[in-house]
Amino acid sequence: IETGDDWASSNDCSIVAQLTCGNVQILFPGDMTETVEKQLLPLFGDIDVLKVAHHGSATSTTAEFLSVVKPEYAVVSYGLNNSYHHPSLPTLQRLFAAGTTVYGTGKSGTVVLTTDGWTYSFNTTQALTAADAAQMQQADAAVTALTGSEEYEQMSREQRRTAALDELDGLARKGLV
């Protein structure tokens, strides 16, 4: 799907592709943001699976977009405790509100979809939940509080790394990450 290359953000110039295999429709929106979603909305229709744009960033996967594509399943690719705080809580909440089952690589590792063109399945049943989203938000808030402190600003790079690892270890012991 052509997005053009005249966008202010290079993310909006990324490749957007829809794979059709028999009756199975999978949308790969690259890193497109809300701006491109809105412009391309007339080109989209019902899909079965959405590979969530830009690692679940808050800049895409709008409610309007989801109301058009209506994915039954979504896959979001992200690493645990990443510095971008992906996936964003609002994006996950929009997916949950749309009734979409969401799988994430941060929870399940590599997510593999298999299809024969009529049916499809995933190699995991560990869907992300609202509780997972809340835990990610708590971990993000704790890391943000640590990194925004005056004390943190005065630390050396190695001290910062150690403090961040200690904070994450504490969150892990509490079951928050």
N, C-alpha and C positions, 0 to 999 in steps of 0.2 A: 504494500500500500504506500503510495508516494506521499511523503510528508513535505517535500521541498527542502531547500537548503538556505532559505532566507530568514531563518529564525534567529532571534537574539541569543538563545541558549543552544549550545551544541547538542544538548540532550534532545531537543525537539527535532533535530535533523537525523536522529537514529532510525534504523530500519524498523518498520512495523510490518509484520507478516502474519497472514492467517493460513494455517495448514488445514486442508480439508482432506480427510482420508475416509472415503466412503461417506458415512453419515456423521462422522465425528469431526467437530470444528474446534480448533485450538488457536487462540490468539496470542501472538508474541508482540507486545507493544514497545519493546525496547525501553528507552528511557524517556519516552514522550511525557510531557507535562499536561496539565489541565488545558492549556492553550490549544495544543494540537488535538487533544481529545475532543474538545468542542468543535473545532473545525472539521474533523473527520467523522463526527458522529453520524452523519447520514450514510457513511460507507459501512458502518458496523451493523450487525444483527445478532441474533441469538447464537451463542457459542456454548460449547460444553465445558471447556477448560480455558482459564486465563492464566498465563504466566504474568504475574503482577509486575507492572512497570516500575523501573528504577528501584528495585530492591524493597518496594513497599514505602517509598518516600511519600511524605505528606503532599507533594506537589502534583500527584496524579491519582488515578483510580477514584474519580469523583462519583458521587451518588447518581448524578445524571448519566454518566458513562455506564455505570453498573446497571441502571434501569433499562438501558438499551441492549447491552450484551448479555445480561442475565446468566452469568456463569454458574454452573452447578458446582464446579470445583475451581480452586485457584492454587497456584504454587508461587510462593515468594522465596527468592534466593537471597540469603543473608548469612553473615557470620555472627555468632554470639558475641555480645559486648562490643560491637563495632563502633567506631568513633562517630559515625553518622547517625547512630541511634535508629537504624532501620531494622525492621519495618516500623513505621510510625503508628502510634496507637489510633489516631483518627482513621488511617487507612484500614487497619484491621477492623475497627468498629463499623466502617462502611461496608466492608465485605461481609461481616457477620449479619448486619442489618439487612443485606440483600439475600440472606439465606444461603450464602456460599460456604461450602466446606473448604477450609484453608489448610494446606500443608506448607510447612516451612523447612528449609534446609538447616536452619539453626536448631531445630528440634529433632528432625528425622534424618539428617545427613542428606546424601544424594537422593533426590526424588525422581523415580523413573515411572513414566506413563507407558503402558503397553496397549496397543489397539489392533484389532483386526478390521477396522473400518465400520464395524457395527456396534461393538461394545468396547469398553476400555477399562483399565484397572491401574492402580498405583501399587508400588512396592511397599507402601506404608499405610497404616491406618491411624497413625498418631497425628491427628488434626490439631491445629492450634486452637486454643480456647480463649475465652474472655479472661480467664485466670492467668493464662500465659501472657496475654497482652498487659494485664495489670502488673505482673511481675517484671516484665521488661520495662514498664514505665517507672516502677519503683527503683530498679537498678539504674536506669538512666538518670533519675532525679538524684540518687546518691552520688553518682559519678560527677554529675554537673555541680552539685553542692561542693564536692571536694575540689574540683578543678577551678571553681569560681572564687575560692577563698583567697584572702591576702597571703595566708601562710603558704598555700600552694604556689602562688606566683613567685615567692622568694626561694623556692626549692630549686636545686640543680635538676638536670634532666634525669639522672639516675635516681635521685630522691623521689621525683614525681612518679617515675615508673614503679618504684617500690611501694609508694603510697597507694597508687591505683590498684596494684596487685593485692595489697593488703585489704583494701576496701572491697574488691571483688571477692576475695576469699571469705571475708565476713558475710557478705551477701549470700554466698554459696552455702555457708554453714547455716544460715537462716532459711535456706531453701528458696531464695528469691531469684537466683540465676542457675 
